Amino acid sequence: MAGESEMETLGSRKRKLVAVEGEEEDEREIQKLKSKVSDLARRILDARKDNLDRVLEVLSSELLAKRPALPPGALIVPDAVETGTQAPSSEPDEGGSLADQTILDRLFLLREKTKSIISATPVILKRANDCVSRIEKLENCDVKVPSVFNKR
C-alpha cells in the first residue's frame, strides 16, 4: 500500500510538472502570437500610409494632366485684393481669348470666396463654441421643467 501511495504522489507530481510545462509552453506561444500580431499591425499601417501616398500622387498627376492650359501669369492676380479693385474685366487682353479671360474671372471669384470663407471661420467657430457652452450650462442646471412645456 505504501508503494501505491508513493506511485500516486509521483504520478501527481509528474502531472503537475507536465501542467506547469504546458502552461509555460502556452505562454511562449501566446507571446509569439502577440509579437506576430503587432508586426502585422505595423506592416498594415505602413501599407496604408504607402497606398494613401500613392493614391494622392496619382490623383494629383491626373488632375494636372486634365487641367486646361492657362496663359502665363494667369494664377497671379495683381494686388486686387489689397487695393479693393474688382475682378479683371471680360474684355480679352492682347493675345488672350475670351475663354481664357472667363477662366481667369472664375479663378479670381473662387479665390475671393475662399478667402472670405477662411476669414469668417474663426468667428463662426467662436459662436459655435459659445452656443455649446451655453447648452452645457443649461444641461448642468437642475431645474425642473413644467409639464406644460414637455413634448407629447
DSSP file (Angstrom, degrees, kcal/mol; ACC not computed):
  #  RESIDUE AA STRUCTURE BP1 BP2  ACC     N-H-->O    O-->H-N    N-H-->O    O-->H-N    TCO  KAPPA ALPHA  PHI   PSI    X-CA   Y-CA   Z-CA
    1    1 A M     >        0   0    0      0, 0.0     4,-2.1     0, 0.0     5,-0.2   0.000 360.0 360.0 360.0 -39.5    0.0    0.0    0.0
    2    2 A A  H  >  +     0   0    0      1,-0.2     4,-1.9     2,-0.2     5,-0.2   0.871 360.0  53.1 -63.1 -35.3    2.8    2.4    0.8
    3    3 A G  H  > S+     0   0    0      1,-0.2     4,-2.1     2,-0.2    -1,-0.2   0.875 107.2  51.2 -67.4 -37.3    4.2    1.8   -2.6
    4    4 A E  H  > S+     0   0    0      2,-0.2     4,-2.3     1,-0.2    -2,-0.2   0.901 109.2  49.3 -68.6 -39.2    1.0    2.6   -4.3
    5    5 A S  H  X S+     0   0    0     -4,-2.1     4,-2.4     2,-0.2    -1,-0.2   0.876 110.9  50.9 -68.1 -35.4    0.6    5.9   -2.4
    6    6 A E  H  X S+     0   0    0     -4,-1.9     4,-2.5     2,-0.2    -1,-0.2   0.901 110.1  50.1 -65.7 -38.9    4.2    6.8   -3.4
    7    7 A M  H  X S+     0   0    0     -4,-2.1     4,-2.6     2,-0.2    -2,-0.2   0.889 109.9  50.7 -64.9 -39.0    3.3    6.0   -7.0
    8    8 A E  H  X S+     0   0    0     -4,-2.3     4,-2.6     2,-0.2    -2,-0.2   0.921 111.5  46.7 -65.8 -42.6    0.3    8.2   -6.8
    9    9 A T  H  X S+     0   0    0     -4,-2.4     4,-2.3     2,-0.2    -2,-0.2   0.892 113.3  49.3 -67.2 -37.8    2.2   11.1   -5.4
   10   10 A L  H  X S+     0   0    0     -4,-2.5     4,-2.5     2,-0.2    -2,-0.2   0.906 112.2  49.2 -64.6 -40.4    4.9   10.6   -8.1
   11   11 A G  H  X S+     0   0    0     -4,-2.6     4,-2.3     1,-0.2    -2,-0.2   0.904 111.8  47.6 -65.3 -41.0    2.2   10.5  -10.7
   12   12 A S  H  X S+     0   0    0     -4,-2.6     4,-2.4     2,-0.2    -1,-0.2   0.876 111.4  51.3 -69.2 -35.4    0.5   13.6   -9.4
   13   13 A R  H  X S+     0   0    0     -4,-2.3     4,-2.9     2,-0.2    -2,-0.2   0.922 110.6  48.9 -64.0 -42.9    3.9   15.4   -9.3
   14   14 A K  H  X S+     0   0    0     -4,-2.5     4,-2.9     1,-0.2    -2,-0.2   0.910 111.1  50.0 -63.3 -40.5    4.6   14.4  -12.9
   15   15 A R  H  X S+     0   0    0     -4,-2.3     4,-2.7     2,-0.2    -1,-0.2   0.910 110.9  49.2 -63.6 -40.7    1.2   15.7  -13.8
   16   16 A K  H  X S+     0   0    0     -4,-2.4     4,-2.9     2,-0.2    -2,-0.2   0.919 112.4  48.0 -63.8 -42.9    1.9   19.0  -12.1
   17   17 A L  H  X S+     0   0    0     -4,-2.9     4,-2.9     2,-0.2    -2,-0.2   0.916 113.1  47.8 -63.3 -42.4    5.2   19.3  -13.8
   18   18 A V  H  X S+     0   0    0     -4,-2.9     4,-2.5     2,-0.2    -2,-0.2   0.900 112.7  49.3 -64.5 -39.7    3.6   18.5  -17.1
   19   19 A A  H  X S+     0   0    0     -4,-2.7     4,-2.3     2,-0.2    -2,-0.2   0.914 112.5  47.1 -65.6 -42.6    0.9   21.0  -16.4
   20   20 A V  H  X S+     0   0    0     -4,-2.9     4,-2.5     2,-0.2    -2,-0.2   0.922 113.8  47.7 -64.6 -43.8    3.4   23.7  -15.5
   21   21 A E  H  X S+     0   0    0     -4,-2.9     4,-2.5     1,-0.2    -2,-0.2   0.891 111.4  51.5 -63.6 -38.4    5.5   22.9  -18.6
   22   22 A G  H  X S+     0   0    0     -4,-2.5     4,-2.5    -5,-0.2    -2,-0.2   0.895 109.9  49.0 -64.7 -39.6    2.3   23.1  -20.7
   23   23 A E  H  X S+     0   0    0     -4,-2.3     4,-2.6     2,-0.2    -2,-0.2   0.911 111.5  48.9 -65.9 -42.2    1.4   26.4  -19.2
   24   24 A E  H  X S+     0   0    0     -4,-2.5     4,-2.4     2,-0.2    -2,-0.2   0.907 111.9  49.3 -63.1 -40.6    4.9   27.8  -19.9
   25   25 A E  H  X S+     0   0    0     -4,-2.5     4,-2.4     2,-0.2    -2,-0.2   0.907 110.6  50.3 -64.8 -41.0    4.7   26.5  -23.4
   26   26 A D  H  X S+     0   0    0     -4,-2.5     4,-2.7     2,-0.2    -2,-0.2   0.910 109.3  51.6 -62.3 -41.5    1.3   28.1  -23.8
   27   27 A E  H  X S+     0   0    0     -4,-2.6     4,-2.6     2,-0.2    -2,-0.2   0.911 109.7  49.5 -61.5 -42.5    2.7   31.4  -22.5
   28   28 A R  H  X S+     0   0    0     -4,-2.4     4,-2.4     2,-0.2    -1,-0.2   0.918 111.7  48.6 -62.5 -42.6    5.6   31.2  -25.0
   29   29 A E  H  X S+     0   0    0     -4,-2.4     4,-2.6     2,-0.2    -2,-0.2   0.906 110.9  50.5 -63.7 -41.0    3.1   30.5  -27.8
   30   30 A I  H  X S+     0   0    0     -4,-2.7     4,-2.7     2,-0.2    -2,-0.2   0.919 110.4  49.5 -63.0 -43.4    0.9   33.5  -26.7
   31   31 A Q  H  X S+     0   0    0     -4,-2.6     4,-2.3     2,-0.2    -2,-0.2   0.906 111.2  49.6 -62.4 -41.5    4.0   35.8  -26.7
   32   32 A K  H  X S+     0   0    0     -4,-2.4     4,-2.3     2,-0.2    -2,-0.2   0.924 112.3  47.8 -62.1 -44.2    4.9   34.6  -30.2
   33   33 A L  H  X S+     0   0    0     -4,-2.6     4,-2.6     1,-0.2    -2,-0.2   0.898 110.3  51.9 -65.0 -39.9    1.4   35.2  -31.4
   34   34 A K  H  X S+     0   0    0     -4,-2.7     4,-2.6     1,-0.2    -1,-0.2   0.917 110.3  48.2 -62.3 -42.4    1.3   38.7  -29.8
   35   35 A S  H  X S+     0   0    0     -4,-2.3     4,-2.2     1,-0.2    -1,-0.2   0.893 111.6  50.3 -66.2 -37.5    4.6   39.6  -31.5
   36   36 A K  H  X S+     0   0    0     -4,-2.3     4,-2.6     2,-0.2    -2,-0.2   0.917 111.0  49.2 -64.2 -42.3    3.3   38.4  -34.8
   37   37 A V  H  X S+     0   0    0     -4,-2.6     4,-2.6     2,-0.2    -2,-0.2   0.924 111.8  47.6 -63.6 -44.8    0.0   40.4  -34.4
   38   38 A S  H  X S+     0   0    0     -4,-2.6     4,-2.2     2,-0.2    -1,-0.2   0.886 112.2  50.6 -65.2 -36.9    1.9   43.6  -33.5
   39   39 A D  H  X S+     0   0    0     -4,-2.2     4,-2.4     2,-0.2    -2,-0.2   0.920 111.6  47.7 -64.5 -43.5    4.3   43.0  -36.5
   40   40 A L  H  X S+     0   0    0     -4,-2.6     4,-2.5     2,-0.2    -2,-0.2   0.902 110.5  51.8 -63.6 -40.7    1.3   42.5  -38.8
   41   41 A A  H  X S+     0   0    0     -4,-2.6     4,-2.3     2,-0.2    -1,-0.2   0.916 110.8  48.1 -62.5 -42.6   -0.4   45.7  -37.4
   42   42 A R  H  X S+     0   0    0     -4,-2.2     4,-2.3     1,-0.2    -2,-0.2   0.917 112.4  48.7 -63.4 -42.9    2.7   47.7  -38.0
   43   43 A R  H  X S+     0   0    0     -4,-2.4     4,-2.4     2,-0.2    -2,-0.2   0.877 110.3  51.6 -65.7 -37.3    3.0   46.3  -41.6
   44   44 A I  H  X S+     0   0    0     -4,-2.5     4,-2.6     2,-0.2    -2,-0.2   0.925 110.0  49.0 -65.0 -43.9   -0.7   47.1  -42.3
   45   45 A L  H  X S+     0   0    0     -4,-2.3     4,-2.3     2,-0.2    -2,-0.2   0.913 111.8  49.2 -61.7 -42.2   -0.2   50.7  -41.1
   46   46 A D  H  X S+     0   0    0     -4,-2.3     4,-2.6     1,-0.2    -1,-0.2   0.917 111.4  49.3 -62.1 -42.4    2.9   51.1  -43.3
   47   47 A A  H  X S+     0   0    0     -4,-2.4     4,-2.9     1,-0.2    -2,-0.2   0.899 109.9  51.4 -65.0 -39.8    1.0   49.7  -46.2
   48   48 A R  H  X S+     0   0    0     -4,-2.6     4,-2.5     2,-0.2    -1,-0.2   0.924 111.4  47.1 -62.7 -43.9   -1.9   52.1  -45.6
   49   49 A K  H  X S+     0   0    0     -4,-2.3     4,-2.4     2,-0.2    -2,-0.2   0.935 114.2  47.1 -63.0 -45.4    0.4   55.1  -45.5
   50   50 A D  H  X S+     0   0    0     -4,-2.6     4,-2.4     1,-0.2    -2,-0.2   0.924 113.3  48.2 -62.5 -44.2    2.2   54.0  -48.6
   51   51 A N  H  X S+     0   0    0     -4,-2.9     4,-2.7     2,-0.2    -1,-0.2   0.901 110.7  51.1 -64.4 -40.1   -1.0   53.3  -50.5
   52   52 A L  H  X S+     0   0    0     -4,-2.5     4,-2.6    -5,-0.2     5,-0.2   0.922 110.7  48.8 -62.9 -43.6   -2.5   56.7  -49.5
   53   53 A D  H  X S+     0   0    0     -4,-2.4     4,-2.3     1,-0.2    -1,-0.2   0.910 112.1  49.2 -62.1 -41.2    0.6   58.5  -50.7
   54   54 A R  H  X S+     0   0    0     -4,-2.4     4,-2.6     2,-0.2    -2,-0.2   0.923 111.2  48.8 -64.2 -44.0    0.4   56.6  -54.0
   55   55 A V  H  X S+     0   0    0     -4,-2.7     4,-2.8     1,-0.2     5,-0.2   0.927 112.2  48.4 -63.0 -44.6   -3.2   57.4  -54.5
   56   56 A L  H  X S+     0   0    0     -4,-2.6     4,-2.5     1,-0.2    -1,-0.2   0.901 111.9  50.1 -61.9 -40.3   -2.7   61.1  -53.7
   57   57 A E  H  X S+     0   0    0     -4,-2.3     4,-2.2    -5,-0.2    -2,-0.2   0.928 112.7  46.0 -63.0 -45.4    0.3   61.2  -56.1
   58   58 A V  H  X S+     0   0    0     -4,-2.6     4,-2.5     2,-0.2    -2,-0.2   0.922 113.5  49.2 -65.0 -44.3   -1.7   59.5  -58.9
   59   59 A L  H  X S+     0   0    0     -4,-2.8     4,-2.7     1,-0.2     5,-0.2   0.915 111.5  48.4 -63.1 -42.7   -4.8   61.8  -58.4
   60   60 A S  H  X S+     0   0    0     -4,-2.5     4,-2.2    -5,-0.2    -1,-0.2   0.901 112.3  48.4 -66.5 -38.0   -2.7   64.9  -58.4
   61   61 A S  H  X S+     0   0    0     -4,-2.2     4,-2.0    -5,-0.2    -1,-0.2   0.889 112.1  49.9 -68.5 -36.2   -0.9   63.9  -61.5
   62   62 A E  H  X S+     0   0    0     -4,-2.5     4,-1.9     2,-0.2    -2,-0.2   0.920 111.4  48.4 -65.7 -42.8   -4.2   63.0  -63.2
   63   63 A L  H  X S+     0   0    0     -4,-2.7     4,-1.0     1,-0.2    -2,-0.2   0.894 111.0  50.8 -64.4 -38.9   -5.6   66.4  -62.2
   64   64 A L  H  < S+     0   0    0     -4,-2.2     3,-0.3     1,-0.2    -1,-0.2   0.891 110.0  50.2 -63.9 -38.1   -2.6   68.2  -63.5
   65   65 A A  H  < S+     0   0    0     -4,-2.0    -1,-0.2     1,-0.2    -2,-0.2   0.849 114.4  43.8 -69.0 -33.1   -2.8   66.3  -66.8
   66   66 A K  H  < S+     0   0    0     -4,-1.9    -1,-0.2    -5,-0.1    -2,-0.2   0.544  87.1 110.9 -90.5  -7.2   -6.5   67.2  -67.2
   67   67 A R  S  < S-     0   0    0     -4,-1.0     3,-0.1    -3,-0.3     2,-0.0  -0.456  74.8-113.4 -69.6 135.9   -6.2   70.9  -66.2
   68   68 A P        -     0   0    0      0, 0.0     2,-0.4     0, 0.0    -1,-0.1  -0.359  34.2-101.1 -69.0 150.5   -6.7   73.3  -69.1
   69   69 A A        -     0   0    0     -2,-0.0     0, 0.0     1,-0.0     0, 0.0  -0.584  40.5-161.4 -74.0 125.3   -3.7   75.3  -70.2
   70   70 A L        -     0   0    0     -2,-0.4     3,-0.1     1,-0.1     4,-0.1  -0.763  26.5 -98.5-104.8 152.8   -3.9   78.8  -68.8
   71   71 A P    >   -     0   0    0      0, 0.0     3,-1.6     0, 0.0     4,-0.2  -0.300  56.7 -80.6 -64.4 156.0   -1.9   81.8  -70.2
   72   72 A P  T 3  S+     0   0    0      0, 0.0     0, 0.0     0, 0.0     0, 0.0  -0.303 118.3  20.1 -60.0 139.4    1.3   82.6  -68.3
   73   73 A G  T 3  S+     0   0    0     -3,-0.1     3,-0.4     4,-0.0     0, 0.0   0.604  83.6 129.0  79.5  11.8    0.7   84.7  -65.2
   74   74 A A  S <  S+     0   0    0     -3,-1.6    -1,-0.0     1,-0.2    33,-0.0   0.854  72.3  47.5 -69.4 -33.9   -3.0   83.6  -65.0
   75   75 A L  S    S+     0   0    0     -4,-0.2     2,-0.8     1,-0.1    -1,-0.2   0.626  96.6  81.7 -84.0 -11.6   -2.8   82.5  -61.4
   76   76 A I        -     0   0    0     -3,-0.4    -1,-0.1     0, 0.0     0, 0.0  -0.841  64.1-169.3 -96.9 111.7   -1.0   85.7  -60.3
   77   77 A V        -     0   0    0     -2,-0.8     4,-0.2    31,-0.0     3,-0.1  -0.871  26.3-115.8-101.1 128.9   -3.6   88.4  -59.8
   78   78 A P        -     0   0    0      0, 0.0     2,-3.4     0, 0.0     3,-0.1  -0.344  61.2 -62.3 -63.6 146.8   -2.2   91.9  -59.3
   79   79 A D  S  > S+     0   0    0      1,-0.2     4,-1.8     2,-0.1     6,-0.3   0.196  87.6 137.5 -23.6  46.8   -2.9   93.4  -55.9
   80   80 A A  H  >> +     0   0    0     -2,-3.4     4,-1.2     2,-0.2     5,-0.6   0.840  68.4  51.7 -72.2 -32.4   -6.6   93.3  -56.5
   81   81 A V  H  45S+     0   0    0      2,-0.2    -1,-0.2    -4,-0.2    -2,-0.1   0.933 113.4  41.6 -71.7 -45.2   -7.3   92.1  -53.0
   82   82 A E  H  45S+     0   0    0      1,-0.2    -2,-0.2     2,-0.1    -1,-0.2   0.888 118.9  43.8 -71.4 -38.4   -5.3   94.8  -51.2
   83   83 A T  H  <5S-     0   0    0     -4,-1.8    -1,-0.2     2,-0.0    -2,-0.2   0.665 103.6-126.9 -83.4 -15.3   -6.5   97.7  -53.4
   84   84 A G  T  <5 +     0   0    0     -4,-1.2    -3,-0.2     1,-0.2    -4,-0.1   0.638  54.9 151.6  80.8  13.5  -10.1   96.6  -53.5
   85   85 A T      < -     0   0    0     -5,-0.6    -1,-0.2    -6,-0.3    -2,-0.0  -0.330  46.1-104.8 -73.7 163.2  -10.3   96.7  -57.2
   86   86 A Q        -     0   0    0      1,-0.2    -1,-0.1    -2,-0.0     3,-0.1  -0.235  45.7 -73.4 -83.5 174.7  -12.7   94.4  -59.0
   87   87 A A        -     0   0    0      1,-0.2    -1,-0.2    -2,-0.0    18,-0.1  -0.187  68.5 -75.2 -62.7 158.8  -12.0   91.2  -60.9
   88   88 A P        -     0   0    0      0, 0.0    -1,-0.2     0, 0.0    20,-0.0  -0.219  58.6-103.6 -56.3 147.2  -10.4   91.5  -64.3
   89   89 A S        -     0   0    0      1,-0.1    16,-0.1    -3,-0.1     0, 0.0  -0.220  21.1-117.8 -72.0 164.5  -12.8   92.7  -67.0
   90   90 A S  S    S+     0   0    0     -3,-0.1    -1,-0.1     2,-0.1    12,-0.1   0.391  80.1 111.6 -85.7   4.6  -14.2   90.3  -69.5
   91   91 A E  S    S-     0   0    0      1,-0.1     2,-0.1    10,-0.1    -2,-0.1  -0.617  78.3-108.4 -77.1 137.1  -12.6   92.1  -72.4
   92   92 A P        -     0   0    0      0, 0.0     6,-0.1     0, 0.0     5,-0.1  -0.383  30.2-133.7 -68.2 140.8   -9.9   90.0  -74.0
   93   93 A D    >   -     0   0    0      4,-0.2     3,-1.3     1,-0.2     2,-0.4  -0.232  44.8 -68.0 -79.1 176.6   -6.3   91.0  -73.4
   94   94 A E  T 3  S+     0   0    0      1,-0.3    -1,-0.2    -2,-0.1     3,-0.1  -0.570 125.1   2.5 -67.7 123.5   -3.8   91.3  -76.1
   95   95 A G  T 3  S+     0   0    0     -2,-0.4     2,-0.3     1,-0.3    -1,-0.3   0.379 111.2 107.5  81.4  -3.3   -3.1   87.7  -77.2
   96   96 A G    <   -     0   0    0     -3,-1.3    -1,-0.3   -25,-0.0     2,-0.2  -0.805  61.9-133.2-108.4 150.0   -5.7   86.2  -74.8
   97   97 A S     >  -     0   0    0     -2,-0.3     4,-1.9    -5,-0.1    -4,-0.2  -0.487  24.8-110.8 -95.4 169.0   -9.0   84.8  -75.8
   98   98 A L  H  > S+     0   0    0      1,-0.2     4,-2.2     2,-0.2     5,-0.2   0.855 118.5  55.6 -65.4 -35.5  -12.4   85.4  -74.2
   99   99 A A  H  > S+     0   0    0      2,-0.2     4,-2.3     1,-0.2    -1,-0.2   0.909 106.9  49.6 -65.0 -41.7  -12.5   81.9  -72.8
  100  100 A D  H  > S+     0   0    0      1,-0.2     4,-2.3     2,-0.2    -1,-0.2   0.905 110.8  49.9 -62.5 -40.5   -9.2   82.4  -71.1
  101  101 A Q  H  X S+     0   0    0     -4,-1.9     4,-2.4     2,-0.2    -1,-0.2   0.881 108.9  52.0 -66.4 -37.6  -10.4   85.6  -69.6
  102  102 A T  H  X S+     0   0    0     -4,-2.2     4,-2.5     2,-0.2    -1,-0.2   0.906 109.3  50.1 -64.5 -41.1  -13.6   83.9  -68.3
  103  103 A I  H  X S+     0   0    0     -4,-2.3     4,-2.7     1,-0.2    -2,-0.2   0.916 110.3  50.2 -63.2 -41.8  -11.5   81.2  -66.7
  104  104 A L  H  X S+     0   0    0     -4,-2.3     4,-2.6     2,-0.2    -2,-0.2   0.906 109.6  51.0 -62.3 -41.5   -9.4   83.9  -65.0
  105  105 A D  H  X S+     0   0    0     -4,-2.4     4,-2.6     2,-0.2    -2,-0.2   0.919 111.5  47.5 -61.0 -43.6  -12.6   85.6  -63.8
  106  106 A R  H  X S+     0   0    0     -4,-2.5     4,-2.8     2,-0.2    -2,-0.2   0.906 111.5  50.3 -66.0 -41.1  -13.8   82.4  -62.3
  107  107 A L  H  X S+     0   0    0     -4,-2.7     4,-2.6     2,-0.2    -2,-0.2   0.920 111.5  48.6 -61.7 -43.1  -10.5   81.7  -60.7
  108  108 A F  H  X S+     0   0    0     -4,-2.6     4,-2.4     2,-0.2    -2,-0.2   0.924 112.7  47.8 -62.4 -44.8  -10.4   85.2  -59.2
  109  109 A L  H  X S+     0   0    0     -4,-2.6     4,-2.6     2,-0.2    -2,-0.2   0.909 112.3  49.5 -63.0 -43.0  -14.0   84.8  -57.9
  110  110 A L  H  X S+     0   0    0     -4,-2.8     4,-2.5     1,-0.2    -2,-0.2   0.916 111.0  49.9 -62.0 -43.3  -13.2   81.3  -56.5
  111  111 A R  H  X S+     0   0    0     -4,-2.6     4,-2.4     1,-0.2    -2,-0.2   0.910 111.6  48.3 -62.8 -42.4  -10.1   82.7  -54.7
  112  112 A E  H  X S+     0   0    0     -4,-2.4     4,-2.3     2,-0.2    -2,-0.2   0.916 112.1  48.3 -65.1 -43.9  -12.1   85.6  -53.3
  113  113 A K  H  X S+     0   0    0     -4,-2.6     4,-2.3     2,-0.2    -2,-0.2   0.918 111.9  50.2 -63.2 -42.2  -14.9   83.4  -52.0
  114  114 A T  H  X S+     0   0    0     -4,-2.5     4,-2.6     1,-0.2    -2,-0.2   0.921 110.6  49.2 -62.5 -43.9  -12.4   81.0  -50.4
  115  115 A K  H  X S+     0   0    0     -4,-2.4     4,-2.4     1,-0.2    -1,-0.2   0.894 111.1  49.6 -63.3 -39.3  -10.6   83.9  -48.7
  116  116 A S  H  X S+     0   0    0     -4,-2.3     4,-1.5     2,-0.2    -1,-0.2   0.894 112.0  48.1 -68.2 -37.9  -13.9   85.2  -47.3
  117  117 A I  H  X S+     0   0    0     -4,-2.3     4,-1.0     2,-0.2    -2,-0.2   0.928 113.0  48.1 -65.8 -44.3  -14.9   81.8  -46.0
  118  118 A I  H  < S+     0   0    0     -4,-2.6     3,-0.4     1,-0.2    -2,-0.2   0.896 111.5  49.7 -64.7 -39.6  -11.5   81.3  -44.4
  119  119 A S  H  < S+     0   0    0     -4,-2.4     4,-0.4     1,-0.2    -1,-0.2   0.807 112.1  48.5 -70.2 -27.2  -11.5   84.7  -42.8
  120  120 A A  H  X S+     0   0    0     -4,-1.5     4,-2.0     1,-0.2    -1,-0.2   0.630  90.0  85.5 -85.2 -13.9  -15.1   84.1  -41.4
  121  121 A T  H  X S+     0   0    0     -4,-1.0     4,-2.8    -3,-0.4     5,-0.2   0.900  84.7  52.0 -59.5 -46.7  -14.2   80.7  -40.0
  122  122 A P  H  > S+     0   0    0      0, 0.0     4,-2.2     0, 0.0    -1,-0.2   0.897 110.6  49.3 -59.2 -38.2  -12.8   81.9  -36.6
  123  123 A V  H  > S+     0   0    0     -4,-0.4     4,-2.3    -3,-0.2    -2,-0.2   0.924 112.4  47.5 -65.1 -43.8  -15.9   84.0  -35.9
  124  124 A I  H  X S+     0   0    0     -4,-2.0     4,-2.5     1,-0.2    -1,-0.2   0.916 112.1  49.7 -64.2 -43.2  -18.2   81.1  -36.7
  125  125 A L  H  X S+     0   0    0     -4,-2.8     4,-2.5     2,-0.2    -1,-0.2   0.889 109.8  51.4 -63.7 -38.7  -16.2   78.7  -34.6
  126  126 A K  H  X S+     0   0    0     -4,-2.2     4,-2.4    -5,-0.2    -1,-0.2   0.926 111.1  47.5 -64.0 -44.0  -16.3   81.1  -31.6
  127  127 A R  H  X S+     0   0    0     -4,-2.3     4,-2.4     2,-0.2    -2,-0.2   0.905 111.9  50.3 -63.5 -40.7  -20.0   81.4  -31.9
  128  128 A A  H  X S+     0   0    0     -4,-2.5     4,-2.4     2,-0.2    -2,-0.2   0.917 110.8  48.9 -64.2 -42.4  -20.4   77.7  -32.1
  129  129 A N  H  X S+     0   0    0     -4,-2.5     4,-2.4     2,-0.2    -1,-0.2   0.892 110.2  51.8 -64.2 -39.3  -18.3   77.2  -29.0
  130  130 A D  H  X S+     0   0    0     -4,-2.4     4,-2.3     2,-0.2    -2,-0.2   0.923 110.3  48.4 -61.6 -44.1  -20.3   79.8  -27.2
  131  131 A C  H  X S+     0   0    0     -4,-2.4     4,-2.4     1,-0.2    -2,-0.2   0.910 111.0  50.4 -62.7 -42.4  -23.5   78.0  -28.1
  132  132 A V  H  X S+     0   0    0     -4,-2.4     4,-2.4     1,-0.2    -1,-0.2   0.915 110.2  49.7 -63.2 -42.2  -22.1   74.7  -27.0
  133  133 A S  H  X S+     0   0    0     -4,-2.4     4,-2.2     1,-0.2    -1,-0.2   0.892 110.6  50.2 -65.4 -37.9  -21.0   76.1  -23.6
  134  134 A R  H  X S+     0   0    0     -4,-2.3     4,-2.2     2,-0.2    -2,-0.2   0.916 110.6  49.4 -64.1 -42.1  -24.5   77.7  -23.1
  135  135 A I  H  X S+     0   0    0     -4,-2.4     4,-2.2     1,-0.2    -2,-0.2   0.910 110.4  50.6 -63.3 -41.8  -26.2   74.4  -23.8
  136  136 A E  H  X S+     0   0    0     -4,-2.4     4,-1.9     1,-0.2    -1,-0.2   0.891 108.7  52.1 -64.0 -38.6  -23.8   72.6  -21.4
  137  137 A K  H  X S+     0   0    0     -4,-2.2     4,-0.9     1,-0.2    -1,-0.2   0.918 110.4  48.4 -61.9 -42.3  -24.6   75.1  -18.7
  138  138 A L  H  < S+     0   0    0     -4,-2.2     3,-0.4     1,-0.2     5,-0.3   0.878 110.0  51.7 -66.0 -36.8  -28.3   74.5  -19.2
  139  139 A E  H  < S+     0   0    0     -4,-2.2    -1,-0.2     1,-0.2    -2,-0.2   0.848 107.4  53.4 -67.7 -32.5  -27.9   70.8  -19.1
  140  140 A N  H  < S+     0   0    0     -4,-1.9    -1,-0.2    -5,-0.2     2,-0.2   0.676  88.1  97.4 -77.3 -17.2  -26.0   71.1  -15.8
  141  141 A C     <  -     0   0    0     -4,-0.9     2,-0.8    -3,-0.4    -3,-0.0  -0.516  69.6-144.2 -72.8 137.7  -28.8   73.1  -14.2
  142  142 A D        +     0   0    0     -2,-0.2     2,-0.4     2,-0.1    -1,-0.1  -0.424  46.3 146.7 -98.2  58.0  -31.1   71.0  -12.0
  143  143 A V        -     0   0    0     -2,-0.8     2,-0.6    -5,-0.3    -2,-0.0  -0.797  47.5-130.5 -97.6 133.9  -34.2   73.0  -12.9
  144  144 A K        -     0   0    0     -2,-0.4    -2,-0.1     1,-0.0     3,-0.0  -0.736  19.9-141.4 -85.7 123.6  -37.5   71.1  -13.1
  145  145 A V        -     0   0    0     -2,-0.6     5,-0.1     1,-0.1    -1,-0.0  -0.701  23.9-111.8 -85.7 130.6  -39.3   72.0  -16.4
  146  146 A P    >   -     0   0    0      0, 0.0     3,-1.5     0, 0.0     4,-0.4  -0.276  22.9-119.7 -60.5 148.0  -43.0   72.3  -16.0
  147  147 A S  G >  S+     0   0    0      1,-0.3     3,-0.7     2,-0.2    -2,-0.0   0.682 107.2  73.7 -65.1 -17.1  -45.0   69.6  -17.7
  148  148 A V  G 3  S+     0   0    0      1,-0.2    -1,-0.3     0, 0.0    -3,-0.0   0.849  97.4  48.0 -63.9 -33.6  -46.7   72.2  -19.9
  149  149 A F  G <  S+     0   0    0     -3,-1.5    -1,-0.2     2,-0.1    -2,-0.2   0.519  87.7 106.6 -89.1  -5.3  -43.5   72.6  -21.9
  150  150 A N  S <  S-     0   0    0     -3,-0.7     2,-0.1    -4,-0.4    -3,-0.0  -0.472  75.0-112.6 -74.3 144.9  -42.8   68.9  -22.4
  151  151 A K              0   0    0     -2,-0.1    -1,-0.1     1,-0.1    -2,-0.1  -0.415 360.0 360.0 -73.7 152.2  -43.4   67.4  -25.9
  152  152 A R              0   0    0     -2,-0.1    -1,-0.1     0, 0.0    -2,-0.0   0.391 360.0 360.0-111.8 360.0  -46.2   65.0  -26.4
